Amino acid sequence: MMDNQKKYAGNHGRKPKPDKMRHRYVFRLDDGDNARFLALFDESGKATKAEFIVSALFGREIKVIKLDKGTQDFYMRLTTFHSQFRAIGTNYNQCVRALKSNFSEKKALAFLYKLERHTLELVELSKRISALVEEFQSKYPVR
């Protein structure tokens, strides 16, 4: 009976850690220092405050990642705009094929002339976008 109890006792429950964290330190902060501490903790990206404090005390590397929402928004919009621009190119090719196969040569040329004017506007817009991107990259270089 005793052997069964000893066998069972070791088979359940949480396994003991080899190096338990037994030592606890308590410190108090005023409102200003607490706000500063919380700001540093948020910037660090650590999962817990204890992990952040240990890494700060023992000189482990603390990574601070700052995200600029404006920059992130700019790249998101630029990406969606680029995909829309590609879609316009696909539609352009389909329009030219449809004009060639469905209309007389005279009508197709008239429509192609209008399409060409709009294409020139798109080229100008593309140049302005490229200039804006270059200006943005010069102001905010990727680190």
N, CA and C of each residue as an Amber inpcrd file, in Angstrom:
protein
   429
   0.8140000  -1.1930000   0.0000000   0.0000000   0.0000000   0.0000000
   0.8550000   1.2540000   0.0000000   1.9320000   1.2840000   0.7670000
   2.7980000   2.4510000   0.8580000   3.5320000   2.6900000  -0.4600000
   3.9110000   1.6050000  -1.1440000   4.6200000   1.7570000  -2.4080000
   3.7400000   2.4240000  -3.4600000   2.4600000   2.0670000  -3.4770000
   1.5180000   2.6790000  -4.4060000   1.3770000   4.1740000  -4.1530000
   1.3140000   4.5690000  -2.9150000   1.1740000   5.9930000  -2.5820000
   2.4190000   6.7670000  -3.0010000   3.5910000   6.2030000  -2.8110000
   4.8210000   6.8840000  -3.2140000   4.8830000   7.0270000  -4.7320000
   4.4970000   5.9860000  -5.4550000   4.4840000   6.0490000  -6.9190000
   3.5230000   7.1290000  -7.3940000   2.3520000   7.1620000  -6.8270000
   1.3210000   8.1050000  -7.2430000   1.7040000   9.5420000  -6.8880000
   2.3590000   9.7360000  -5.7720000   2.7000000  11.0740000  -5.3070000
   3.6060000  11.7920000  -6.2930000   4.4640000  11.0780000  -6.9760000
   5.3840000  11.7200000  -7.9120000   4.8070000  11.9070000  -9.3000000
   3.6180000  11.4160000  -9.5870000   3.0660000  11.4360000 -10.9320000
   2.0420000  12.5370000 -11.1750000   1.7790000  13.3460000 -10.1990000
   0.7900000  14.3920000 -10.4340000   1.3090000  15.7110000  -9.8740000
   0.6310000  16.7500000 -10.2550000   1.0300000  18.0640000  -9.7660000
   2.0750000  18.7050000 -10.6700000   2.4650000  19.8640000 -10.2790000
   3.4230000  20.6330000 -11.0460000   4.8460000  20.1370000 -10.7760000
   5.6350000  20.0300000 -11.8260000   7.0140000  19.6010000 -11.6640000
   7.8020000  20.7420000 -11.0300000   8.6400000  20.4450000 -10.0610000
   9.4130000  21.5120000  -9.4220000  10.4640000  22.0790000 -10.3800000
  10.6430000  23.4050000 -10.3390000  11.6380000  24.0590000 -11.1760000
  13.0200000  23.8340000 -10.5580000  14.0330000  23.6820000 -11.3990000
  15.3750000  23.4450000 -10.8530000  15.9400000  24.6670000 -10.1120000
  15.6080000  25.8770000 -10.5840000  16.1340000  27.0850000  -9.9560000
  14.9590000  28.0110000  -9.6630000  14.3750000  27.8410000  -8.5040000
  13.2000000  28.6410000  -8.1400000  13.5910000  30.0840000  -7.9000000
  12.6970000  30.9710000  -8.2540000  12.8940000  32.3900000  -7.9610000
  12.2560000  32.6580000  -6.6080000  13.0530000  32.6530000  -5.5850000
  12.5440000  32.7680000  -4.2210000  12.6520000  34.1870000  -3.6690000
  13.5150000  34.9890000  -4.2330000  13.8140000  36.2890000  -3.6430000
  12.9450000  37.3750000  -4.2620000  12.3520000  38.1820000  -3.4200000
  11.4350000  39.2260000  -3.8630000  11.9080000  40.5560000  -3.3100000
  11.8310000  41.5790000  -4.1370000  12.1900000  42.9240000  -3.7150000
  11.0120000  43.8370000  -4.0010000  10.7410000  44.7450000  -3.1000000
   9.6130000  45.6560000  -3.2380000  10.1590000  47.0730000  -3.2010000
   9.6820000  47.8990000  -4.0910000  10.0320000  49.3180000  -4.0460000
   8.7970000  50.1220000  -4.4120000   8.7740000  51.3440000  -3.9890000
   7.6060000  52.2000000  -4.2160000   8.0140000  53.3920000  -5.0750000
   7.0920000  53.8430000  -5.9060000   7.3300000  54.9790000  -6.7920000
   6.2650000  56.0360000  -6.5660000   6.6490000  57.2930000  -6.7740000
   5.6280000  58.3400000  -6.7320000   4.9430000  58.3820000  -8.1030000
   3.9590000  59.2600000  -8.2590000   3.1560000  59.2800000  -9.4920000
   3.9990000  59.5870000 -10.7300000   4.9060000  60.5300000 -10.6050000
   5.7310000  60.9070000 -11.7580000   6.6480000  59.7780000 -12.1970000
   7.3340000  59.1570000 -11.1990000   8.2250000  58.0490000 -11.5370000
   7.4480000  56.8410000 -12.0650000   6.2560000  56.6260000 -11.5380000
   5.4300000  55.5180000 -12.0030000   5.0160000  55.7240000 -13.4630000
   4.6420000  56.9540000 -13.8000000   4.2560000  57.2410000 -15.1830000
   5.4480000  57.0160000 -16.1160000   6.6260000  57.4470000 -15.6960000
   7.8370000  57.2560000 -16.5010000   8.1580000  55.7680000 -16.6380000
   8.0500000  55.0300000 -15.5270000   8.2910000  53.5900000 -15.5490000
   7.3420000  52.8920000 -16.5160000   6.0520000  53.2400000 -16.4470000
   5.0700000  52.5960000 -17.3220000   5.3250000  52.9340000 -18.7860000
   5.7610000  54.1690000 -19.0500000   6.0740000  54.5510000 -20.4290000
   7.2580000  53.7390000 -20.9520000   8.2910000  53.5860000 -20.1350000
   9.4460000  52.7820000 -20.5440000   9.0560000  51.3150000 -20.7340000
   8.2020000  50.8250000 -19.8450000   7.7380000  49.4360000 -19.9590000
   6.9720000  49.2270000 -21.2590000   6.0800000  50.1680000 -21.5890000
   5.3130000  50.0520000 -22.8350000   6.2250000  50.0740000 -24.0540000
   7.2450000  50.9420000 -24.0250000   8.1600000  51.0410000 -25.1610000
   9.0280000  49.8000000 -25.3080000   9.3000000  49.1210000 -24.2020000
  10.2030000  47.9750000 -24.2530000   9.5980000  46.7840000 -24.9800000
   8.2880000  46.6270000 -24.8930000   7.6390000  45.4940000 -25.5420000
   7.7530000  44.1940000 -24.7550000   8.2420000  44.2540000 -23.5380000
   8.3380000  43.0570000 -22.7010000   6.9410000  42.5970000 -22.3000000
   6.8220000  41.3090000 -22.0270000   5.5170000  40.7360000 -21.6940000
   5.0890000  41.0920000 -20.2730000   6.0420000  41.1160000 -19.3450000
   5.6970000  41.3940000 -17.9500000   6.6090000  42.4790000 -17.4010000
   6.1290000  43.1390000 -16.3590000   6.9370000  44.1890000 -15.7280000
   8.1590000  43.5920000 -15.0520000   8.0190000  42.4030000 -14.4960000
   9.1450000  41.7510000 -13.8380000  10.2620000  41.4740000 -14.8430000
   9.9040000  41.0030000 -16.0040000  10.8890000  40.7320000 -17.0510000
  11.5980000  42.0240000 -17.4580000  10.8430000  43.1130000 -17.5370000
  11.4110000  44.4110000 -17.8950000  12.3830000  44.8920000 -16.8190000
  12.0010000  44.7680000 -15.5640000  12.8500000  45.2420000 -14.4620000
  14.1470000  44.4400000 -14.4110000  14.0600000  43.1260000 -14.5550000
  15.2610000  42.2790000 -14.5180000  16.1910000  42.6350000 -15.6680000
  15.6450000  42.8330000 -16.8660000  16.4990000  43.1620000 -18.0070000
  17.1320000  44.5350000 -17.8260000  16.4360000  45.4700000 -17.1850000
  17.0020000  46.7950000 -16.9420000  18.0840000  46.7380000 -15.8570000
  17.8660000  45.9580000 -14.8110000  18.8250000  45.8930000 -13.7060000
  20.1320000  45.2040000 -14.0990000  20.0340000  44.1420000 -14.8540000
  21.2230000  43.3580000 -15.1440000  21.8260000  43.6710000 -16.5020000
  21.3940000  44.7560000 -17.0850000  22.0170000  45.2300000 -18.3110000
  21.7440000  44.3950000 -19.5340000  20.7270000  43.5840000 -19.4730000
  20.3620000  42.8420000 -20.6740000  19.8010000  43.8390000 -21.6720000
  19.8650000  43.4630000 -22.9030000  19.4430000  44.3790000 -23.9500000
  17.9370000  44.6460000 -23.8550000  17.5930000  45.9240000 -23.8770000
  16.1910000  46.3280000 -23.8780000  15.9150000  46.9310000 -25.2520000
  15.0310000  46.3120000 -25.9830000  14.6920000  46.8100000 -27.3060000
  13.4840000  47.7270000 -27.1930000  13.6260000  48.9120000 -27.7410000
  12.5220000  49.8630000 -27.7730000  12.1790000  50.0760000 -29.2310000
  10.9630000  49.7580000 -29.5610000  10.4940000  49.9140000 -30.9320000
   9.4230000  50.9890000 -30.9340000   9.6800000  52.0340000 -31.6860000
   8.7000000  53.1120000 -31.7890000   8.0870000  53.0550000 -33.1800000
   6.7880000  52.9650000 -33.2180000   6.0620000  52.9260000 -34.4810000
   5.4320000  54.2850000 -34.7180000   5.7180000  54.8310000 -35.8670000
   5.1100000  56.0850000 -36.2490000   3.8490000  55.7560000 -37.0480000
   2.7120000  56.0770000 -36.4810000   1.4470000  55.7160000 -37.1250000
   1.2930000  56.4080000 -38.4790000   1.7970000  57.6160000 -38.5950000
   1.7120000  58.3300000 -39.8650000   2.4880000  57.6220000 -40.9580000
   3.6950000  57.1650000 -40.6260000   4.5220000  56.4430000 -41.5860000
   3.8590000  55.1270000 -41.9670000   3.3570000  54.4360000 -40.9790000
   2.6960000  53.1540000 -41.2300000   1.4690000  53.3560000 -42.1260000
   0.6950000  54.3790000 -41.8550000  -0.4920000  54.6770000 -42.6480000
  -0.1060000  55.0370000 -44.0830000   0.9820000  55.8180000 -44.2180000
   1.4440000  56.2060000 -45.5500000   1.7950000  54.9820000 -46.3800000
   2.5540000  54.0490000 -45.8030000   2.9450000  52.8520000 -46.5380000
   1.7450000  51.9740000 -46.8610000   0.7950000  51.8900000 -45.9450000
  -0.4080000  51.0850000 -46.2140000  -1.1890000  51.6680000 -47.3860000
  -1.3640000  52.9790000 -47.3690000  -2.1160000  53.6170000 -48.4700000
  -1.3620000  53.5260000 -49.7830000  -0.0390000  53.6760000 -49.7160000
   0.7680000  53.5720000 -50.9280000   0.6820000  52.1700000 -51.5150000
   0.6680000  51.1670000 -50.6740000   0.5540000  49.7870000 -51.1390000
  -0.7900000  49.5430000 -51.8100000  -1.8670000  50.0120000 -51.1830000
  -3.1860000  49.8160000 -51.7940000  -3.3030000  50.6150000 -53.0830000
  -2.6950000  51.8090000 -53.1020000  -2.7450000  52.6140000 -54.3180000
  -1.9920000  51.9230000 -55.4470000  -0.8480000  51.3210000 -55.1130000
  -0.0660000  50.6190000 -56.1350000  -0.8630000  49.4510000 -56.7120000
  -1.5830000  48.7200000 -55.8750000  -2.3820000  47.5950000 -56.3790000
  -3.5200000  48.1020000 -57.2580000  -4.0960000  49.2540000 -56.9030000
  -5.1360000  49.8400000 -57.7520000  -4.5580000  50.2850000 -59.0920000
  -3.3430000  50.8040000 -59.0490000  -2.6740000  51.2390000 -60.2740000
  -2.4460000  50.0560000 -61.2090000  -2.0340000  48.9040000 -60.6540000
  -1.8510000  47.6930000 -61.4670000  -3.1850000  47.2490000 -62.0640000
  -4.2590000  47.3640000 -61.2700000  -5.5810000  46.9700000 -61.7650000
  -5.9990000  47.8610000 -62.9380000  -5.6350000  49.1250000 -62.8720000
  -5.9450000  50.0350000 -63.9890000  -5.2200000  49.5810000 -65.2440000
  -3.9670000  49.1340000 -65.0880000  -3.2210000  48.6290000 -66.2430000
  -3.8860000  47.4180000 -66.8660000  -4.4090000  46.5360000 -66.0510000
  -5.1170000  45.3560000 -66.5510000  -6.3860000  45.7850000 -67.2850000
  -7.1190000  46.7180000 -66.6930000  -8.3440000  47.2020000 -67.3350000
  -8.0330000  47.9250000 -68.6450000  -6.9090000  48.6330000 -68.6740000
  -6.4840000  49.3430000 -69.8890000  -6.3040000  48.3490000 -71.0390000
  -5.6020000  47.2580000 -70.7540000  -5.3840000  46.2430000 -71.7980000
  -6.7090000  45.6440000 -72.2650000  -7.6160000  45.3880000 -71.3320000
  -8.9080000  44.8250000 -71.7060000  -9.7160000  45.8120000 -72.5480000
  -9.6310000  47.0960000 -72.2230000 -10.3570000  48.1140000 -72.9990000
  -9.8380000  48.1870000 -74.4320000  -8.5300000  48.1520000 -74.5960000
  -7.9470000  48.2200000 -75.9380000  -8.3770000  47.0080000 -76.7610000
  -8.3590000  45.8260000 -76.1540000  -8.8150000  44.6270000 -76.8770000
 -10.2840000  44.7340000 -77.2710000 -11.1060000  45.2310000 -76.3310000
 -12.5430000  45.3610000 -76.6180000 -12.7860000  46.3810000 -77.7270000
 -12.0610000  47.4900000 -77.6950000 -12.2280000  48.4990000 -78.7520000
 -11.8350000  47.9310000 -80.1160000 -10.7530000  47.1860000 -80.1420000
 -10.2660000  46.6240000 -81.4030000 -11.2510000  45.6200000 -81.9900000
 -11.8640000  44.8120000 -81.1190000 -12.7230000  43.7420000 -81.6370000
 -14.1830000  44.1560000 -81.8240000 -14.6630000  45.2060000 -81.1200000
 -16.0950000  45.5070000 -81.1500000 -16.4780000  46.7590000 -81.9300000
 -15.5190000  47.6170000 -82.2440000 -15.8670000  48.8780000 -82.9060000
 -15.1440000  48.9940000 -84.2380000 -15.6960000  49.9060000 -85.0770000
 -15.0240000  50.1720000 -86.3460000 -13.7150000  50.9050000 -86.0590000
 -12.8760000  50.9530000 -87.0530000 -11.5500000  51.5470000 -86.8560000
 -11.6490000  53.0220000 -86.4840000 -12.5820000  53.7360000 -87.0820000
 -12.7280000  55.1680000 -86.8260000 -13.1890000  55.4170000 -85.3840000
 -14.1910000  54.6720000 -84.9390000 -14.6850000  54.8260000 -83.5670000
 -13.6360000  54.3810000 -82.5510000 -12.9550000  53.2880000 -82.8730000
 -11.9190000  52.7800000 -81.9660000 -10.8060000  53.8130000 -81.8030000
 -10.4240000  54.4800000 -82.8760000  -9.3810000  55.5130000 -82.7880000
  -9.8450000  56.6870000 -81.9290000 -11.1210000  57.0640000 -82.0550000
 -11.6470000  58.1640000 -81.2450000 -11.6070000  57.8000000 -79.7580000
 -12.0270000  56.5900000 -79.4360000 -11.9900000  56.1470000 -78.0340000
 -10.5460000  56.0120000 -77.5230000  -9.6650000  55.5190000 -78.4100000
  -8.2680000  55.3780000 -78.0180000  -7.6290000  56.7350000 -77.7350000
  -8.0600000  57.7510000 -78.4800000  -7.5430000  59.1020000 -78.2350000
  -7.9340000  59.5690000 -76.8270000  -9.1980000  59.3350000 -76.4530000
  -9.6430000  59.7030000 -75.1000000  -8.8880000  58.8960000 -74.0430000
  -8.7170000  57.6260000 -74.3220000  -8.0040000  56.7620000 -73.3850000
  -6.5450000  57.1990000 -73.2330000  -5.9720000  57.6650000 -74.3320000
  -4.5870000  58.1290000 -74.2920000  -4.4450000  59.3880000 -73.4220000
  -5.4070000  60.2930000 -73.5060000  -5.3690000  61.5060000 -72.6620000
  -5.4280000  61.1410000 -71.1790000  -6.2980000  60.2030000 -70.8350000
  -6.4020000  59.7740000 -69.4340000  -5.1340000  59.0290000 -68.9900000
  -4.5250000  58.3230000 -69.9300000  -3.2770000  57.6330000 -69.6060000
  -2.1760000  58.6420000 -69.2930000  -2.1200000  59.7300000 -70.0340000
  -1.1220000  60.7730000 -69.7580000  -1.3490000  61.3950000 -68.3800000
  -2.6120000  61.5570000 -68.0040000  -2.9160000  62.0620000 -66.6570000
  -2.4200000  61.0770000 -65.5920000  -2.6100000  59.7810000 -65.8480000
  -2.1280000  58.7620000 -64.9100000  -0.6040000  58.7730000 -64.8010000
   0.0800000  59.0140000 -65.9280000   1.5400000  59.0720000 -65.9100000
   1.9970000  60.2570000 -65.0540000   1.3490000  61.4030000 -65.2000000
   1.6810000  62.5780000 -64.3800000   1.4370000  62.2900000 -62.9030000
   0.3270000  61.6530000 -62.6230000   0.0080000  61.2980000 -61.2400000
   1.0610000  60.3340000 -60.6780000   1.4790000  59.3940000 -61.4860000
   2.5030000  58.4450000 -61.0610000   3.8180000  59.1590000 -60.7580000
   4.1780000  60.1410000 -61.5560000   5.4100000  60.9080000 -61.3160000
   5.3120000  61.6920000 -60.0120000   4.1480000  62.2840000 -59.7470000
   3.9760000  63.0290000 -58.4910000   4.0560000  62.0990000 -57.2910000
   3.4810000  60.9150000 -57.4330000   3.5380000  59.9360000 -56.3430000
   4.9810000  59.5170000 -56.0870000   5.7400000  59.2580000 -57.1540000
   7.1420000  58.8790000 -56.9970000   7.9340000  59.9900000 -56.3160000
   7.6430000  61.2480000 -56.6750000   8.3330000  62.3810000 -56.0450000
   7.9790000  62.4650000 -54.5630000   6.7200000  62.2390000 -54.2350000
   6.3130000  62.2530000 -52.8270000   6.9940000  61.1450000 -52.0400000
   7.1020000  59.9700000 -52.6310000   7.7480000  58.8470000 -51.9550000
   9.2220000  59.1550000 -51.7130000   9.8940000  59.7060000 -52.7080000
  11.3070000  60.0550000 -52.5490000  11.4850000  61.1250000 -51.4770000
  10.6010000  62.1190000 -51.4760000  10.6630000  63.1650000 -50.4500000
  10.4410000  62.5700000 -49.0650000   9.4870000  61.6830000 -48.9750000
   9.1900000  61.0340000 -47.6880000  10.3740000  60.2060000 -47.2100000
  10.9890000  59.4630000 -48.1280000  12.1330000  58.6300000 -47.7570000
  13.3400000  59.4670000 -47.3530000  13.4930000  60.6440000 -47.9470000
  14.6080000  61.4960000 -47.5460000  14.3690000  62.1190000 -46.1740000
  13.1260000  62.4300000 -45.8490000  12.7990000  63.0050000 -44.5390000
  12.8180000  61.9510000 -43.4420000  12.3210000  60.7460000 -43.7420000
  12.2100000  59.6850000 -42.7610000  12.9370000  58.4440000 -43.2720000
  14.2540000  58.4120000 -43.1660000  14.9870000  57.2380000 -43.6730000
  14.6930000  56.0020000 -42.8480000  14.7240000  54.8580000 -43.4940000
  14.4790000  53.5880000 -42.8220000  15.7330000  53.2390000 -42.0320000
  15.5480000  52.9510000 -40.7480000  16.6850000  52.6170000 -39.8900000
  16.8480000  51.1480000 -39.7670000
